[in-house]
């Protein structure tokens, strides 16, 4: 049966795409068939390489789905209005995700933070409709405690499980704030830090990235939340 995991961030540029690539590489290395969906891509012109191309380059996963793209680097709903394209809808996004339901694992990468309008909906709306868990990608430095707690509180208030926190770009030489935040994040959010991605990993050659990716996540979390072909969540129409 398919497992569905949505990936969001505390803000933009915290490393969601590289985390998604690392998750895909980890699952693929374990023999799972992986599909990755990016509902809306902004800041990329037609024909240019976007986030899904980067995920494919790094992880080797080739089954990808992009539902809308807009040229200006803005929130997707704003970018759609400015270029005269219709807003992406929640129903067509769910239909797109369900078209990948024969994969063992379907990863869905959001845009910006949890409440950014992807179209006529947010990633929180999508998670609620699919009864799907969310993985939160956070920055390591100052401000991350507030951003992470706000996001996890919004998830909890909506009844959406947050399956873990991943630090999207862990510096080679972390400063005091980063070291303290890594300890404090679980305390203020109630959610475990289940992984961290080395800063600059997105520029690594694919063989190095795919070899290292499984070591960036807590193996107990990986076994329980990523690699098992578990019971589907209510509302998720998966393949048996």
N, C-alpha and C positions, 0 to 999 in steps of 0.2 A: 504494500500500500504506500501511497505517496506521503511524504512529510513536507509540510509547508512552513517556511520561516520567512518572516518579513524583517528587513534590516532598515533601521532608521538611525539618525544621528542627533546629537544635541544641537547641532547647527550645521551649516554648510562647511565644506573643506575640513572635516574631521577624520576622513579616511574611509567612508562607507564603501566606496568602490573597491579599494584594496582589501578591505575586510571581506567583502563579498567574494572577491577572487580567491582569497585564502580559504574561505569556507568551501568554495566549489572545488578547489584543488585538493583539500583534505578529504572531501567526500568521494571525489573521483579516484583518489589513491586507494580508498577502501573498497573500490569496485562498484560504487553506486552510479546509476545513470542520473545525471544532474541537468536541470534546466534553470536558466536564469532569466528573470523578467525585469526590465526597467520600464515601467509604464510611460514615463515622460522624460525626455532628454532635452535640456536647454543649453544654449550657448554653442550649438554645433549646427553647421549648415548642412543641407542635403548632400550626401556623398562623402562627408567627412567622417573620420573615425570618432566614435563616442565612447562612453563608459563600457558598453558591452564589448566593443572591440578590444578594449584594454583587459577586460576580464577574460576574454578568449585567449589573448596573447599570453597572459600570466598563468592561467589555470589549465588551458587546453580544452575547456568546455566549449563546445561549438553550438549547443542547442540554446539559443537566446531569442528573446522576444522584446521588441521595442514597439510601443503602440502609438507614440506621438513624439515629434521633435520640433523644436522651435529655435530660431537662430540667435535670439538675444539671451544673454546669461541672466535671466530673471526667474522669479517663481513661475512655475508652468502656467498657471491661470493667467497671470499678467502677460507673459510672453505670448500665449495664444491670442489674447485679445489684441495685442499690439500688431501682430502679423495677420490678423483677420481669419485665423483658423478657429474652428469650433472647439469648445472645451472638451477634453477627455472626460468621459462619464464613468461613474462607478460601475454601472452594469457592463459596459464594454470592457472595462479592465478586468472584472471578475471573469467574464467570458474568455478573455485572452489567457488568464492564469489557468483556468480550467482546461484550456486546450493543451496544456503541458502536463496534465494530471497523470499521464502514464509513466512519467519519470519517477524514480525513487525519491528524489528530493527536488523541490522547487524553491528557489531563492528569489525573493522579490525585493529589489533595492528601491527605496523611496528617493525623494528629492528634498534636499535640505533637511529641516527638522520635522518632527512628528506632525505639527499642525500646519505645515506649508500646504497650500492648495495645489494638488496635482492636476486637478480639473475642477469638477463640481464636488470634490471630496478631498479628504486628507488621508494620510496613511493610517491614522487612527480609525477613521471610518471604514477603511478597507479591512483592517484587522478585526474590527467588530463584526463586519458583515461575514467574514470568512471564519470567524472564531479561531483566528490564527495567532500564535505567539510572536512576539517582537524581540529582536536582539538590538540592543542600544550601543551605538558607537560613540565614544566620548573622547574629548581631547585630554591631554595629561595635565595641562598647566592651570594657572589662575583662572577662575571663573567656572571651571568644570563642575565643581560641587553644586553650585546653584543651578546650572543648566541641566545637570544630570538629575538632580532631585525634582526639579520642575517637570521634567519629561516623565520620570517614573511615577510621579504623583498623578499626572494626567492619564497614564496608562492604567494605574490602579483604580482611579475614579471611574474609568470607562469599563472596568472589568476585563481588561486585556492583560494576559500574563506577559511579564518581561522575563525572558529566559536567561538573561545575563547581560553583563557590560563588557565591552571590548575596548581597550585603549587603541585608537586607530593609528597612532604614530608615536611610539615610545622612543624618546631620544637616546642616543648612544651615551650621552653624559647627562642624566636627568638632574634638574635643579632641585632645590629643597621643596618647592611647592609641588612638583611632580611626584617626588618620593612620598610626601605626606598625603597627597591626594589618592595615591594608589591604596594607601591604608584606609583613608577616610571615606572613599566612595561607597563601599559596602555598608558602612555605618549609617550614612545619611540617606541612602536610597533603599536599603534593605535588599539589594540585589548584588550577587557576587560578581567580582571581576573574573571573567572566565577566559580572558586572553589579552594579548597585546601584540601589536605588529611593529617590528623595528622600523624606525624612521628611514625613509628612502627605499623601502622594500619594493615599492611600485616600479622602481627603475631597474630592478634585478633582471637578469636573463631568466626566461621561463624555467629551465631545468633547476636552477638554484631556488627559485621561488617555490616550485611545486615540491621540491625535496624538503624545504624548511617549513612550509606552511603548517603541517600537522603538529609541529612542536610549539607553535604559537598559542595553542589553545589547551585549556585544562583537559586532560584525557578523559576524566570522569564525565565532564560536561559533554565532550565530543561524543562519547559512547551513548549517552542518554538522550541527547537533544539533537544530534545531527545525523548520526550514522545508522540508527535503528529504523527499520521500516515499521514504524509503530502504528497503532490505531489512529485513524484520521480524527482530526478535531471536528466537532459538530459544525455543520455548515460548509465544510470543505468537501467538494465533490471530487474525490480522488479515484484512481484506478486500482482495482484489486489485482 
